[in-house]
Amino acid sequence: MSFEIILAIIVIILMFFIGMSLNIKTLVREFILIDKKFTAICLSQILLIPLITYLLTEYV
């Protein structure tokens, strides 16, 4: 397999594990409290989407 396909597979697996690590109950509780941890999670997810899109479009 080429490097681009391997990179795309790694990115998809990382997205899956990031999604699995976010517990719905925790997100709801943090949304009600709105503290720094929840803001950091939201910002990291929002900033991760353009990076993943760039990697997939650039190398695949």
C-alpha distance matrix in Angstrom:
0.0 3.7 6.7 8.3 6.5 6.9 10.3 11.3 10.9 12.9 15.4 16.0 16.7 19.0 20.8 21.4 22.9 24.9 26.3 27.1 28.9 31.3 34.1 36.0 39.4 38.7 37.7 40.9 43.1 41.6 42.0 45.7 46.2 44.0 43.7 41.5 38.8 38.3 38.3 35.7 33.4 33.9 33.3 30.1 28.8 30.1 28.6 25.2 24.8 24.9 22.5 19.8 20.6 20.4 17.0 15.6 17.5 16.9 13.2 12.0
3.7 0.0 3.8 5.5 5.6 6.5 8.8 10.2 11.1 12.7 14.6 15.9 17.1 18.7 20.4 21.7 23.2 24.7 26.3 27.6 29.1 31.3 34.4 36.2 39.6 38.7 37.4 40.7 42.8 41.1 41.4 45.1 45.5 43.0 42.6 40.3 37.8 37.4 37.0 34.4 32.4 32.7 31.8 28.7 27.6 28.5 26.7 23.5 23.1 22.7 20.3 18.0 18.6 17.8 14.5 13.5 15.0 13.8 10.1 9.6
6.7 3.8 0.0 3.8 5.6 5.2 6.1 8.6 10.0 10.6 12.3 14.3 15.4 16.5 18.4 20.1 21.2 22.4 24.4 25.8 27.0 29.1 32.4 34.4 37.7 36.4 35.2 38.5 40.5 38.5 38.9 42.7 42.8 40.3 39.7 37.2 34.8 34.5 34.1 31.3 29.5 30.0 28.8 25.7 24.9 25.8 23.8 20.7 20.7 20.2 17.4 15.5 16.5 15.4 11.8 11.7 13.6 12.0 8.3 9.0
8.3 5.5 3.8 0.0 3.8 5.5 5.1 6.2 8.7 9.9 10.5 12.3 14.3 15.3 16.5 18.4 20.1 21.0 22.6 24.4 25.8 27.5 30.8 32.5 35.9 34.8 33.2 36.5 38.6 36.7 36.8 40.6 40.9 38.3 38.0 35.6 33.4 32.7 32.1 29.6 27.7 27.8 26.7 23.8 22.6 23.3 21.5 18.4 17.9 17.3 14.9 12.7 13.2 12.3 9.0 8.2 9.9 8.9 5.1 5.3
6.5 5.6 5.6 3.8 0.0 3.8 5.4 5.1 6.2 8.7 9.9 10.6 12.4 14.3 15.4 16.6 18.6 20.0 21.2 22.7 24.5 26.4 29.4 31.0 34.5 33.7 32.3 35.5 37.8 36.2 36.3 40.0 40.6 38.2 38.1 36.0 33.5 32.7 32.5 30.1 27.8 28.0 27.3 24.3 22.8 23.8 22.5 19.1 18.4 18.5 16.4 13.5 14.1 14.2 10.9 9.2 11.5 11.6 8.1 6.5
6.9 6.5 5.2 5.5 3.8 0.0 3.8 5.5 5.1 6.2 8.7 10.0 10.6 12.3 14.3 15.4 16.7 18.4 20.1 21.2 22.6 24.9 28.0 30.0 33.3 32.3 31.3 34.6 36.6 35.0 35.5 39.2 39.5 37.2 36.8 34.6 31.9 31.4 31.5 28.8 26.5 27.2 26.6 23.3 22.1 23.6 22.1 18.6 18.6 19.0 16.4 13.7 15.3 15.3 11.7 10.9 13.8 13.5 10.0 9.6
10.3 8.8 6.1 5.1 5.4 3.8 0.0 3.8 5.4 5.1 6.2 8.7 9.9 10.5 12.3 14.3 15.5 16.4 18.3 20.0 21.1 23.1 26.4 28.3 31.6 30.4 29.1 32.4 34.4 32.5 32.9 36.6 36.8 34.3 33.9 31.5 29.0 28.6 28.3 25.6 23.6 24.1 23.3 20.0 19.0 20.3 18.6 15.2 15.3 15.5 12.7 10.3 12.2 11.9 8.2 8.2 11.4 10.8 7.9 8.4
11.3 10.2 8.6 6.2 5.1 5.5 3.8 0.0 3.8 5.5 5.1 6.2 8.6 9.9 10.6 12.4 14.4 15.3 16.5 18.4 20.1 21.7 24.9 26.4 29.9 29.0 27.4 30.6 32.9 31.2 31.3 35.0 35.6 33.1 33.1 31.1 28.6 27.6 27.4 25.1 22.8 22.9 22.4 19.4 17.7 18.8 17.7 14.2 13.6 14.1 12.1 8.9 10.1 10.9 7.8 6.2 9.6 10.4 8.0 7.1
10.9 11.1 10.0 8.7 6.2 5.1 5.4 3.8 0.0 3.8 5.5 5.2 6.2 8.6 9.9 10.6 12.5 14.3 15.4 16.6 18.5 20.5 23.5 25.2 28.6 27.9 26.8 30.0 32.2 30.8 31.2 34.8 35.4 33.4 33.3 31.4 28.6 27.7 28.1 25.7 23.0 23.5 23.5 20.3 18.6 20.3 19.6 15.8 15.5 16.8 14.7 11.4 13.1 14.4 11.3 9.8 13.3 14.2 11.7 10.4
12.9 12.7 10.6 9.9 8.7 6.2 5.1 5.5 3.8 0.0 3.8 5.5 5.1 6.1 8.6 9.9 10.7 12.2 14.2 15.3 16.5 18.8 22.0 24.2 27.3 26.2 25.3 28.7 30.5 28.9 29.6 33.3 33.5 31.4 30.9 28.8 26.0 25.5 25.9 23.2 20.7 21.7 21.5 18.0 16.8 18.9 17.8 14.1 14.6 16.0 13.4 10.6 13.3 14.2 10.9 10.7 14.4 14.8 12.5 12.4
15.4 14.6 12.3 10.5 9.9 8.7 6.2 5.1 5.5 3.8 0.0 3.8 5.5 5.1 6.2 8.6 10.0 10.5 12.2 14.2 15.3 17.0 20.4 22.2 25.5 24.3 22.9 26.3 28.3 26.5 26.9 30.6 30.9 28.6 28.3 26.3 23.7 22.9 22.9 20.5 18.0 18.6 18.2 15.0 13.5 15.3 14.3 10.5 10.8 12.4 10.0 7.0 9.8 11.2 8.5 8.3 12.1 13.0 11.5 11.5
16.0 15.9 14.3 12.3 10.6 10.0 8.7 6.2 5.2 5.5 3.8 0.0 3.8 5.4 5.1 6.2 8.8 9.9 10.6 12.3 14.3 15.9 18.9 20.4 23.9 23.2 21.9 25.0 27.3 26.0 26.2 29.8 30.6 28.5 28.7 27.1 24.3 23.1 23.5 21.5 18.5 18.8 19.2 16.2 14.0 15.9 15.8 12.1 11.5 13.8 12.4 8.8 10.9 13.2 11.0 9.7 13.3 15.0 13.6 12.6
16.7 17.1 15.4 14.3 12.4 10.6 9.9 8.6 6.2 5.1 5.5 3.8 0.0 3.8 5.4 5.0 6.3 8.6 9.9 10.5 12.4 14.7 17.5 19.6 22.8 22.1 21.3 24.6 26.6 25.4 26.1 29.6 30.2 28.4 28.3 26.8 23.6 22.8 23.7 21.4 18.4 19.4 20.1 16.8 15.0 17.6 17.5 13.7 14.0 16.5 14.8 11.6 14.3 16.3 13.8 13.1 16.8 18.1 16.4 15.6
19.0 18.7 16.5 15.3 14.3 12.3 10.5 9.9 8.6 6.1 5.1 5.4 3.8 0.0 3.8 5.4 5.2 6.1 8.5 9.8 10.5 12.7 16.0 18.3 21.4 20.1 19.2 22.7 24.4 22.9 23.7 27.3 27.5 25.6 25.2 23.4 20.3 19.7 20.5 17.9 15.2 16.4 16.8 13.4 12.0 14.9 14.5 10.8 11.9 14.5 12.5 10.0 13.3 15.1 12.9 13.1 16.8 17.8 16.5 16.5
20.8 20.4 18.4 16.5 15.4 14.3 12.3 10.6 9.9 8.6 6.2 5.1 5.4 3.8 0.0 3.8 5.6 5.1 6.1 8.6 10.0 11.1 14.4 16.1 19.4 18.4 17.0 20.3 22.4 21.0 21.3 25.0 25.6 23.6 23.7 22.2 19.3 18.1 18.7 16.7 13.6 14.2 15.0 12.0 9.7 12.4 12.7 9.2 9.4 12.6 11.5 8.8 11.6 14.2 12.8 12.4 15.8 17.5 16.9 16.5
21.4 21.7 20.1 18.4 16.6 15.4 14.3 12.4 10.6 9.9 8.6 6.2 5.0 5.4 3.8 0.0 3.8 5.5 5.2 6.1 8.7 10.3 12.9 14.7 18.1 17.6 16.7 19.8 22.0 21.1 21.7 25.1 26.0 24.5 24.8 23.7 20.5 19.2 20.5 18.8 15.3 16.1 17.6 14.8 12.4 15.3 16.2 12.8 12.8 16.2 15.3 12.4 14.9 17.6 16.1 15.2 18.7 20.6 19.6 18.7
22.9 23.2 21.2 20.1 18.6 16.7 15.5 14.4 12.5 10.7 10.0 8.8 6.3 5.2 5.6 3.8 0.0 3.8 5.4 4.9 6.1 8.8 11.6 14.2 17.0 16.1 15.8 19.2 20.8 19.8 21.0 24.3 24.7 23.4 23.2 22.0 18.5 17.8 19.5 17.4 14.1 15.8 17.2 14.1 12.5 16.0 16.5 13.3 14.4 17.7 16.4 14.1 17.1 19.4 17.7 17.6 21.1 22.6 21.5 21.1
24.9 24.7 22.4 21.0 20.0 18.4 16.4 15.3 14.3 12.2 10.5 9.9 8.6 6.1 5.1 5.5 3.8 0.0 3.8 5.5 5.2 6.7 10.2 12.6 15.5 14.0 13.2 16.7 18.3 16.9 17.9 21.4 21.7 20.0 19.8 18.5 15.2 14.3 15.7 13.7 10.4 12.0 13.4 10.5 8.9 12.5 13.2 10.4 11.9 15.3 14.3 12.6 15.7 18.0 16.9 17.2 20.5 21.9 21.4 21.4
26.3 26.3 24.4 22.6 21.2 20.1 18.3 16.5 15.4 14.2 12.2 10.6 9.9 8.5 6.1 5.2 5.4 3.8 0.0 3.8 5.5 5.6 8.4 10.0 13.4 12.7 11.6 14.7 16.9 16.0 16.6 20.0 20.9 19.5 20.0 19.3 16.1 14.5 16.1 14.9 11.2 12.0 14.3 12.1 9.5 12.7 14.5 11.9 12.3 16.1 15.9 13.9 16.2 19.2 18.4 18.1 21.2 23.2 22.9 22.3
27.1 27.6 25.8 24.4 22.7 21.2 20.0 18.4 16.6 15.3 14.2 12.3 10.5 9.8 8.6 6.1 4.9 5.5 3.8 0.0 3.8 5.5 7.2 9.6 12.5 12.2 12.2 15.1 16.9 16.7 17.8 20.8 21.6 20.9 21.2 20.8 17.3 16.0 18.3 17.0 13.4 14.8 17.3 15.0 12.9 16.3 17.9 15.3 16.0 19.7 19.2 17.1 19.6 22.4 21.3 20.9 24.2 26.1 25.4 24.7
28.9 29.1 27.0 25.8 24.5 22.6 21.1 20.1 18.5 16.5 15.3 14.3 12.4 10.5 10.0 8.7 6.1 5.2 5.5 3.8 0.0 3.8 6.1 9.5 11.6 10.3 10.8 14.1 15.2 14.5 16.3 19.2 19.4 18.7 18.4 17.8 14.2 13.5 16.0 14.5 11.1 13.4 15.7 13.4 12.1 15.9 17.1 15.0 16.4 20.0 19.3 17.8 20.7 23.1 22.1 22.3 25.6 27.1 26.6 26.4
31.3 31.3 29.1 27.5 26.4 24.9 23.1 21.7 20.5 18.8 17.0 15.9 14.7 12.7 11.1 10.3 8.8 6.7 5.6 5.5 3.8 0.0 3.8 6.4 8.8 7.4 7.1 10.5 12.0 11.2 12.6 15.7 16.2 15.4 15.7 15.6 12.2 10.7 13.4 12.6 9.0 10.8 13.7 12.2 10.6 14.1 16.0 14.5 15.7 19.3 19.3 18.1 20.6 23.3 22.8 23.0 26.0 27.8 27.7 27.5
34.1 34.4 32.4 30.8 29.4 28.0 26.4 24.9 23.5 22.0 20.4 18.9 17.5 16.0 14.4 12.9 11.6 10.2 8.4 7.2 6.1 3.8 0.0 3.8 5.5 5.2 6.2 8.8 10.0 10.5 12.1 14.5 15.4 15.5 16.1 16.8 13.5 11.9 15.1 15.1 11.7 13.2 16.6 15.6 14.0 17.1 19.4 18.1 19.0 22.8 22.9 21.6 24.0 26.8 26.4 26.3 29.3 31.3 31.2 30.8
36.0 36.2 34.4 32.5 31.0 30.0 28.3 26.4 25.2 24.2 22.2 20.4 19.6 18.3 16.1 14.7 14.2 12.6 10.0 9.6 9.5 6.4 3.8 0.0 3.8 5.4 5.0 6.2 8.6 9.8 10.3 12.5 14.3 14.6 16.1 17.4 14.6 12.2 15.2 16.0 12.7 13.3 16.9 16.7 14.7 17.2 20.1 19.1 19.4 23.2 23.9 22.7 24.5 27.6 27.6 27.3 29.9 32.2 32.4 31.8
39.4 39.6 37.7 35.9 34.5 33.3 31.6 29.9 28.6 27.3 25.5 23.9 22.8 21.4 19.4 18.1 17.0 15.5 13.4 12.5 11.6 8.8 5.5 3.8 0.0 3.8 5.4 5.2 6.2 8.5 9.8 10.9 12.5 13.7 15.2 17.1 14.5 12.4 15.9 17.0 14.2 15.1 18.8 18.8 17.4 19.8 22.6 22.0 22.7 26.3 27.0 26.0 27.9 30.9 31.0 30.8 33.5 35.7 35.9 35.4
38.7 38.7 36.4 34.8 33.7 32.3 30.4 29.0 27.9 26.2 24.3 23.2 22.1 20.1 18.4 17.6 16.1 14.0 12.7 12.2 10.3 7.4 5.2 5.4 3.8 0.0 3.8 5.5 5.1 6.0 8.4 10.0 10.5 11.4 12.1 13.6 10.8 9.2 12.9 13.7 11.3 12.8 16.2 16.2 15.4 18.0 20.5 20.1 21.2 24.7 25.2 24.6 26.8 29.4 29.5 29.8 32.5 34.4 34.6 34.6
37.7 37.4 35.2 33.2 32.3 31.3 29.1 27.4 26.8 25.3 22.9 21.9 21.3 19.2 17.0 16.7 15.8 13.2 11.6 12.2 10.8 7.1 6.2 5.0 5.4 3.8 0.0 3.8 5.5 5.1 5.9 8.6 9.8 9.6 11.1 12.6 10.2 7.4 10.6 11.9 9.3 9.8 13.5 13.9 12.7 14.9 17.7 17.7 18.5 21.9 22.7 22.3 24.1 26.9 27.3 27.6 30.0 32.0 32.6 32.5
40.9 40.7 38.5 36.5 35.5 34.6 32.4 30.6 30.0 28.7 26.3 25.0 24.6 22.7 20.3 19.8 19.2 16.7 14.7 15.1 14.1 10.5 8.8 6.2 5.2 5.5 3.8 0.0 3.8 5.4 5.0 6.4 8.8 9.6 12.0 14.3 12.7 9.7 12.6 14.8 12.6 12.4 16.1 17.2 15.8 17.5 20.6 20.8 21.2 24.6 25.8 25.3 26.9 29.8 30.4 30.5 32.7 34.9 35.7 35.4
43.1 42.8 40.5 38.6 37.8 36.6 34.4 32.9 32.2 30.5 28.3 27.3 26.6 24.4 22.4 22.0 20.8 18.3 16.9 16.9 15.2 12.0 10.0 8.6 6.2 5.1 5.5 3.8 0.0 3.8 5.4 5.3 6.4 8.4 10.1 12.9 11.4 9.4 12.7 14.7 13.2 13.8 17.2 18.2 17.6 19.5 22.2 22.6 23.6 26.8 27.7 27.6 29.4 32.0 32.6 33.0 35.3 37.3 38.0 38.0
41.6 41.1 38.5 36.7 36.2 35.0 32.5 31.2 30.8 28.9 26.5 26.0 25.4 22.9 21.0 21.1 19.8 16.9 16.0 16.7 14.5 11.2 10.5 9.8 8.5 6.0 5.1 5.4 3.8 0.0 3.8 5.4 5.0 5.4 6.8 9.2 7.9 5.7 8.9 11.1 10.0 10.7 13.8 15.1 15.0 16.7 19.2 19.9 21.2 24.2 25.0 25.3 27.2 29.5 30.2 30.9 33.2 34.9 35.8 36.1
42.0 41.4 38.9 36.8 36.3 35.5 32.9 31.3 31.2 29.6 26.9 26.2 26.1 23.7 21.3 21.7 21.0 17.9 16.6 17.8 16.3 12.6 12.1 10.3 9.8 8.4 5.9 5.0 5.4 3.8 0.0 3.8 5.5 5.0 8.0 10.6 10.1 6.9 8.9 11.9 10.8 10.1 13.4 15.3 14.7 15.6 18.6 19.7 20.3 23.2 24.6 24.9 26.3 28.8 29.9 30.4 32.3 34.3 35.4 35.6
45.7 45.1 42.7 40.6 40.0 39.2 36.6 35.0 34.8 33.3 30.6 29.8 29.6 27.3 25.0 25.1 24.3 21.4 20.0 20.8 19.2 15.7 14.5 12.5 10.9 10.0 8.6 6.4 5.3 5.4 3.8 0.0 3.8 5.7 8.8 12.2 12.3 9.8 11.8 14.9 14.3 13.8 16.8 18.9 18.4 19.3 22.2 23.4 24.1 26.9 28.4 28.7 30.1 32.5 33.7 34.2 36.0 38.0 39.2 39.4
46.2 45.5 42.8 40.9 40.6 39.5 36.8 35.6 35.4 33.5 30.9 30.6 30.2 27.5 25.6 26.0 24.7 21.7 20.9 21.6 19.4 16.2 15.4 14.3 12.5 10.5 9.8 8.8 6.4 5.0 5.5 3.8 0.0 3.8 5.8 9.5 10.0 8.6 10.5 13.4 13.6 13.7 16.2 18.3 18.6 19.6 22.0 23.4 24.7 27.2 28.4 29.0 30.7 32.9 33.9 34.8 36.8 38.4 39.6 40.1
44.0 43.0 40.3 38.3 38.2 37.2 34.3 33.1 33.4 31.4 28.6 28.5 28.4 25.6 23.6 24.5 23.4 20.0 19.5 20.9 18.7 15.4 15.5 14.6 13.7 11.4 9.6 9.6 8.4 5.4 5.0 5.7 3.8 0.0 3.8 6.9 8.0 6.1 7.0 10.3 10.9 10.6 12.8 15.1 15.7 16.3 18.6 20.3 21.6 23.9 25.2 26.1 27.7 29.6 30.9 32.0 33.7 35.3 36.6 37.3
43.7 42.6 39.7 38.0 38.1 36.8 33.9 33.1 33.3 30.9 28.3 28.7 28.3 25.2 23.7 24.8 23.2 19.8 20.0 21.2 18.4 15.7 16.1 16.1 15.2 12.1 11.1 12.0 10.1 6.8 8.0 8.8 5.8 3.8 0.0 3.8 5.6 5.6 6.5 8.8 10.3 11.1 12.5 14.5 15.9 16.8 18.4 20.1 22.0 24.2 25.0 26.1 28.1 29.7 30.7 32.2 34.1 35.2 36.5 37.4
41.5 40.3 37.2 35.6 36.0 34.6 31.5 31.1 31.4 28.8 26.3 27.1 26.8 23.4 22.2 23.7 22.0 18.5 19.3 20.8 17.8 15.6 16.8 17.4 17.1 13.6 12.6 14.3 12.9 9.2 10.6 12.2 9.5 6.9 3.8 0.0 3.8 5.5 5.1 6.1 8.6 9.9 10.4 12.1 14.2 15.2 16.1 17.9 20.3 22.2 22.5 24.0 26.2 27.4 28.3 30.1 32.0 32.8 34.1 35.3
38.8 37.8 34.8 33.4 33.5 31.9 29.0 28.6 28.6 26.0 23.7 24.3 23.6 20.3 19.3 20.5 18.5 15.2 16.1 17.3 14.2 12.2 13.5 14.6 14.5 10.8 10.2 12.7 11.4 7.9 10.1 12.3 10.0 8.0 5.6 3.8 0.0 3.8 5.4 5.1 6.3 8.7 9.9 10.5 12.4 14.3 15.3 16.3 18.8 21.1 21.2 22.2 24.7 26.1 26.6 28.2 30.5 31.4 32.3 33.3
38.3 37.4 34.5 32.7 32.7 31.4 28.6 27.6 27.7 25.5 22.9 23.1 22.8 19.7 18.1 19.2 17.8 14.3 14.5 16.0 13.5 10.7 11.9 12.2 12.4 9.2 7.4 9.7 9.4 5.7 6.9 9.8 8.6 6.1 5.6 5.5 3.8 0.0 3.8 5.4 5.1 6.2 8.6 9.9 10.7 12.3 14.1 15.2 17.0 19.6 20.3 21.0 23.1 25.0 25.7 27.0 29.1 30.4 31.5 32.2
38.3 37.0 34.1 32.1 32.5 31.5 28.3 27.4 28.1 25.9 22.9 23.5 23.7 20.5 18.7 20.5 19.5 15.7 16.1 18.3 16.0 13.4 15.1 15.2 15.9 12.9 10.6 12.6 12.7 8.9 8.9 11.8 10.5 7.0 6.5 5.1 5.4 3.8 0.0 3.8 5.5 5.1 6.1 8.5 9.9 10.5 12.0 14.0 15.8 17.8 18.6 20.0 21.8 23.3 24.5 26.0 27.7 28.9 30.3 31.3
35.7 34.4 31.3 29.6 30.1 28.8 25.6 25.1 25.7 23.2 20.5 21.5 21.4 17.9 16.7 18.8 17.4 13.7 14.9 17.0 14.5 12.6 15.1 16.0 17.0 13.7 11.9 14.8 14.7 11.1 11.9 14.9 13.4 10.3 8.8 6.1 5.1 5.4 3.8 0.0 3.8 5.5 5.1 6.0 8.5 9.8 10.4 11.9 14.5 16.4 16.5 18.0 20.3 21.5 22.2 24.1 26.0 26.9 28.0 29.3
33.4 32.4 29.5 27.7 27.8 26.5 23.6 22.8 23.0 20.7 18.0 18.5 18.4 15.2 13.6 15.3 14.1 10.4 11.2 13.4 11.1 9.0 11.7 12.7 14.2 11.3 9.3 12.6 13.2 10.0 10.8 14.3 13.6 10.9 10.3 8.6 6.3 5.1 5.5 3.8 0.0 3.8 5.5 5.2 6.2 8.6 9.9 10.4 12.7 15.4 15.5 16.2 18.6 20.3 20.8 22.2 24.4 25.6 26.5 27.4
33.9 32.7 30.0 27.8 28.0 27.2 24.1 22.9 23.5 21.7 18.6 18.8 19.4 16.4 14.2 16.1 15.8 12.0 12.0 14.8 13.4 10.8 13.2 13.3 15.1 12.8 9.8 12.4 13.8 10.7 10.1 13.8 13.7 10.6 11.1 9.9 8.7 6.2 5.1 5.5 3.8 0.0 3.8 5.5 5.2 6.1 8.5 9.8 11.1 13.6 14.7 15.5 17.2 19.2 20.3 21.4 23.2 24.7 26.0 26.7
33.3 31.8 28.8 26.7 27.3 26.6 23.3 22.4 23.5 21.5 18.2 19.2 20.1 16.8 15.0 17.6 17.2 13.4 14.3 17.3 15.7 13.7 16.6 16.9 18.8 16.2 13.5 16.1 17.2 13.8 13.4 16.8 16.2 12.8 12.5 10.4 9.9 8.6 6.1 5.1 5.5 3.8 0.0 3.8 5.4 5.0 5.9 8.3 10.2 11.8 12.7 14.3 16.0 17.3 18.7 20.3 21.8 22.9 24.5 25.6
30.1 28.7 25.7 23.8 24.3 23.3 20.0 19.4 20.3 18.0 15.0 16.2 16.8 13.4 12.0 14.8 14.1 10.5 12.1 15.0 13.4 12.2 15.6 16.7 18.8 16.2 13.9 17.2 18.2 15.1 15.3 18.9 18.3 15.1 14.5 12.1 10.5 9.9 8.5 6.0 5.2 5.5 3.8 0.0 3.8 5.5 5.2 5.9 8.8 10.8 10.6 12.0 14.4 15.6 16.3 18.1 20.1 20.9 22.0 23.3
28.8 27.6 24.9 22.6 22.8 22.1 19.0 17.7 18.6 16.8 13.5 14.0 15.0 12.0 9.7 12.4 12.5 8.9 9.5 12.9 12.1 10.6 14.0 14.7 17.4 15.4 12.7 15.8 17.6 15.0 14.7 18.4 18.6 15.7 15.9 14.2 12.4 10.7 9.9 8.5 6.2 5.2 5.4 3.8 0.0 3.8 5.5 5.0 6.5 9.5 10.1 10.4 12.5 14.5 15.3 16.4 18.4 19.9 21.0 21.6
30.1 28.5 25.8 23.3 23.8 23.6 20.3 18.8 20.3 18.9 15.3 15.9 17.6 14.9 12.4 15.3 16.0 12.5 12.7 16.3 15.9 14.1 17.1 17.2 19.8 18.0 14.9 17.5 19.5 16.7 15.6 19.3 19.6 16.3 16.8 15.2 14.3 12.3 10.5 9.8 8.6 6.1 5.0 5.5 3.8 0.0 3.8 5.5 5.7 7.7 9.4 10.5 11.6 13.4 15.1 16.2 17.5 19.1 20.8 21.6
28.6 26.7 23.8 21.5 22.5 22.1 18.6 17.7 19.6 17.8 14.3 15.8 17.5 14.5 12.7 16.2 16.5 13.2 14.5 17.9 17.1 16.0 19.4 20.1 22.6 20.5 17.7 20.6 22.2 19.2 18.6 22.2 22.0 18.6 18.4 16.1 15.3 14.1 12.0 10.4 9.9 8.5 5.9 5.2 5.5 3.8 0.0 3.8 5.6 6.2 6.9 9.1 10.6 11.4 13.0 14.9 16.2 17.0 18.8 20.1
25.2 23.5 20.7 18.4 19.1 18.6 15.2 14.2 15.8 14.1 10.5 12.1 13.7 10.8 9.2 12.8 13.3 10.4 11.9 15.3 15.0 14.5 18.1 19.1 22.0 20.1 17.7 20.8 22.6 19.9 19.7 23.4 23.4 20.3 20.1 17.9 16.3 15.2 14.0 11.9 10.4 9.8 8.3 5.9 5.0 5.5 3.8 0.0 3.8 5.7 5.2 6.1 8.6 9.9 10.6 12.2 14.2 15.2 16.4 17.5
24.8 23.1 20.7 17.9 18.4 18.6 15.3 13.6 15.5 14.6 10.8 11.5 14.0 11.9 9.4 12.8 14.4 11.9 12.3 16.0 16.4 15.7 19.0 19.4 22.7 21.2 18.5 21.2 23.6 21.2 20.3 24.1 24.7 21.6 22.0 20.3 18.8 17.0 15.8 14.5 12.7 11.1 10.2 8.8 6.5 5.7 5.6 3.8 0.0 3.8 5.4 5.2 6.1 8.5 10.0 10.6 12.1 14.0 15.5 15.9
24.9 22.7 20.2 17.3 18.5 19.0 15.5 14.1 16.8 16.0 12.4 13.8 16.5 14.5 12.6 16.2 17.7 15.3 16.1 19.7 20.0 19.3 22.8 23.2 26.3 24.7 21.9 24.6 26.8 24.2 23.2 26.9 27.2 23.9 24.2 22.2 21.1 19.6 17.8 16.4 15.4 13.6 11.8 10.8 9.5 7.7 6.2 5.7 3.8 0.0 3.8 5.5 5.0 5.9 8.5 9.8 10.3 11.7 13.9 14.9
22.5 20.3 17.4 14.9 16.4 16.4 12.7 12.1 14.7 13.4 10.0 12.4 14.8 12.5 11.5 15.3 16.4 14.3 15.9 19.2 19.3 19.3 22.9 23.9 27.0 25.2 22.7 25.8 27.7 25.0 24.6 28.4 28.4 25.2 25.0 22.5 21.2 20.3 18.6 16.5 15.5 14.7 12.7 10.6 10.1 9.4 6.9 5.2 5.4 3.8 0.0 3.8 5.4 5.1 6.2 8.6 9.9 10.3 11.9 13.6
19.8 18.0 15.5 12.7 13.5 13.7 10.3 8.9 11.4 10.6 7.0 8.8 11.6 10.0 8.8 12.4 14.1 12.6 13.9 17.1 17.8 18.1 21.6 22.7 26.0 24.6 22.3 25.3 27.6 25.3 24.9 28.7 29.0 26.1 26.1 24.0 22.2 21.0 20.0 18.0 16.2 15.5 14.3 12.0 10.4 10.5 9.1 6.1 5.2 5.5 3.8 0.0 3.8 5.4 5.1 6.1 8.5 9.8 10.6 11.3
20.6 18.6 16.5 13.2 14.1 15.3 12.2 10.1 13.1 13.3 9.8 10.9 14.3 13.3 11.6 14.9 17.1 15.7 16.2 19.6 20.7 20.6 24.0 24.5 27.9 26.8 24.1 26.9 29.4 27.2 26.3 30.1 30.7 27.7 28.1 26.2 24.7 23.1 21.8 20.3 18.6 17.2 16.0 14.4 12.5 11.6 10.6 8.6 6.1 5.0 5.4 3.8 0.0 3.8 5.5 5.2 6.0 8.3 10.1 10.3
20.4 17.8 15.4 12.3 14.2 15.3 11.9 10.9 14.4 14.2 11.2 13.2 16.3 15.1 14.2 17.6 19.4 18.0 19.2 22.4 23.1 23.3 26.8 27.6 30.9 29.4 26.9 29.8 32.0 29.5 28.8 32.5 32.9 29.6 29.7 27.4 26.1 25.0 23.3 21.5 20.3 19.2 17.3 15.6 14.5 13.4 11.4 9.9 8.5 5.9 5.1 5.4 3.8 0.0 3.8 5.5 5.3 5.7 8.2 9.8
17.0 14.5 11.8 9.0 10.9 11.7 8.2 7.8 11.3 10.9 8.5 11.0 13.8 12.9 12.8 16.1 17.7 16.9 18.4 21.3 22.1 22.8 26.4 27.6 31.0 29.5 27.3 30.4 32.6 30.2 29.9 33.7 33.9 30.9 30.7 28.3 26.6 25.7 24.5 22.2 20.8 20.3 18.7 16.3 15.3 15.1 13.0 10.6 10.0 8.5 6.2 5.1 5.5 3.8 0.0 3.8 5.6 5.2 5.8 7.7
15.6 13.5 11.7 8.2 9.2 10.9 8.2 6.2 9.8 10.7 8.3 9.7 13.1 13.1 12.4 15.2 17.6 17.2 18.1 20.9 22.3 23.0 26.3 27.3 30.8 29.8 27.6 30.5 33.0 30.9 30.4 34.2 34.8 32.0 32.2 30.1 28.2 27.0 26.0 24.1 22.2 21.4 20.3 18.1 16.4 16.2 14.9 12.2 10.6 9.8 8.6 6.1 5.2 5.5 3.8 0.0 3.8 5.6 5.6 5.4
17.5 15.0 13.6 9.9 11.5 13.8 11.4 9.6 13.3 14.4 12.1 13.3 16.8 16.8 15.8 18.7 21.1 20.5 21.2 24.2 25.6 26.0 29.3 29.9 33.5 32.5 30.0 32.7 35.3 33.2 32.3 36.0 36.8 33.7 34.1 32.0 30.5 29.1 27.7 26.0 24.4 23.2 21.8 20.1 18.4 17.5 16.2 14.2 12.1 10.3 9.9 8.5 6.0 5.3 5.6 3.8 0.0 3.8 5.8 5.7
16.9 13.8 12.0 8.9 11.6 13.5 10.8 10.4 14.2 14.8 13.0 15.0 18.1 17.8 17.5 20.6 22.6 21.9 23.2 26.1 27.1 27.8 31.3 32.2 35.7 34.4 32.0 34.9 37.3 34.9 34.3 38.0 38.4 35.3 35.2 32.8 31.4 30.4 28.9 26.9 25.6 24.7 22.9 20.9 19.9 19.1 17.0 15.2 14.0 11.7 10.3 9.8 8.3 5.7 5.2 5.6 3.8 0.0 3.8 6.0
13.2 10.1 8.3 5.1 8.1 10.0 7.9 8.0 11.7 12.5 11.5 13.6 16.4 16.5 16.9 19.6 21.5 21.4 22.9 25.4 26.6 27.7 31.2 32.4 35.9 34.6 32.6 35.7 38.0 35.8 35.4 39.2 39.6 36.6 36.5 34.1 32.3 31.5 30.3 28.0 26.5 26.0 24.5 22.0 21.0 20.8 18.8 16.4 15.5 13.9 11.9 10.6 10.1 8.2 5.8 5.6 5.8 3.8 0.0 3.8
12.0 9.6 9.0 5.3 6.5 9.6 8.4 7.1 10.4 12.4 11.5 12.6 15.6 16.5 16.5 18.7 21.1 21.4 22.3 24.7 26.4 27.5 30.8 31.8 35.4 34.6 32.5 35.4 38.0 36.1 35.6 39.4 40.1 37.3 37.4 35.3 33.3 32.2 31.3 29.3 27.4 26.7 25.6 23.3 21.6 21.6 20.1 17.5 15.9 14.9 13.6 11.3 10.3 9.8 7.7 5.4 5.7 6.0 3.8 0.0
